[in-house]
Amino acid sequence: MPDSFSESRTAQPPTLLTSPIEIVSNLRGLQQHRDLLVMTFADRQQVFHSYIVDIDRENNRIAYDELIPNTGERHLLNGEPVTIIAYRDGVRMTWSHTQQGLADTI
């Protein structure tokens, strides 16, 4: 008798999302569920945490809540390369960028 779970136990290869609709859909899931973002900067060992607070699809921007510890905000504003990892429904999502961050003053 075949094991109906045998296929789901094997590791699946990563899927690269390239469609803007797919990317925004997954990012919105992270935002709506307030899933934790783990952020690391190149050449730094410290780990930072944040959340997505807004997604601007028109301008291809993501707004993060303040980083914890807050020294990470300085690294974003300086345009240091950052890698972000998040998990939603057991799926690991990761992306990186080197664009200089924009400060939003309230």
C-alpha positions in Angstrom: 0.0 0.0 0.0 1.5 3.3 -1.0 2.3 5.9 1.7 0.3 9.0 0.9 2.6 11.1 3.0 5.9 10.0 1.4 5.8 12.8 -1.3 5.2 15.6 1.2 8.2 14.5 3.4 10.8 15.3 0.8 12.3 18.7 0.7 11.0 20.9 -2.0 13.3 23.2 -4.0 13.0 26.9 -3.5 10.6 28.8 -5.6 11.7 32.2 -7.0 8.8 34.6 -7.2 9.2 37.1 -10.0 5.7 38.3 -10.7 4.9 41.5 -8.9 1.4 40.2 -8.0 2.9 37.1 -6.3 5.5 39.1 -4.5 3.1 41.7 -3.1 0.6 38.9 -2.2 3.2 37.2 -0.1 4.5 40.4 1.5 0.9 41.4 2.4 0.5 38.1 4.2 3.5 39.0 6.3 2.1 42.4 6.9 -1.4 41.3 7.8 -0.2 38.7 10.2 2.5 40.8 11.7 5.1 38.1 11.0 8.5 38.9 12.4 11.3 39.9 10.0 14.8 38.9 10.9 17.3 41.3 9.3 21.0 40.9 9.0 23.4 43.3 7.4 26.5 42.3 5.5 29.7 42.2 7.5 27.7 42.5 10.8 27.0 39.8 13.2 24.1 41.5 15.0 20.5 40.4 14.2 17.7 42.9 13.9 13.9 42.5 14.0 11.1 44.4 12.5 7.7 44.1 10.8 6.2 45.3 7.5 3.9 48.2 8.1 3.2 49.3 4.5 3.6 48.1 1.0 3.7 50.6 -1.8 3.4 48.6 -5.0 3.3 51.7 -7.2 6.8 52.8 -6.1 8.1 49.3 -5.3 8.7 50.1 -1.6 8.3 48.3 1.7 7.9 50.3 4.9 9.3 48.6 8.0 8.5 49.3 11.6 11.4 50.6 13.7 14.2 48.1 13.9 15.1 46.4 17.2 17.7 47.3 18.2 17.3 50.7 16.7 20.9 50.9 15.5 19.7 48.9 12.5 17.9 51.9 11.2 21.2 53.7 10.7 22.4 50.8 8.6 19.3 50.9 6.4 19.6 54.6 5.9 23.3 54.2 4.9 22.2 51.7 2.2 24.1 48.7 3.7 23.3 45.4 2.1 20.5 43.7 4.1 19.1 40.2 4.0 15.6 39.7 5.4 14.1 36.4 6.4 10.5 35.8 7.4 8.2 32.7 7.8 4.5 32.5 6.9 2.6 29.2 7.2 5.8 27.2 7.4 7.3 28.8 4.3 10.6 30.6 4.5 10.7 33.8 2.6 13.9 35.7 2.0 15.0 38.8 0.1 17.8 41.2 0.1 18.6 44.7 -1.1 21.2 47.4 -1.1 19.1 50.5 -1.7 19.4 53.3 0.7 16.5 53.5 3.0 14.3 56.5 3.4 13.5 58.0 6.8 9.9 58.8 7.5 9.7 61.5 10.1 6.4 61.9 12.0 
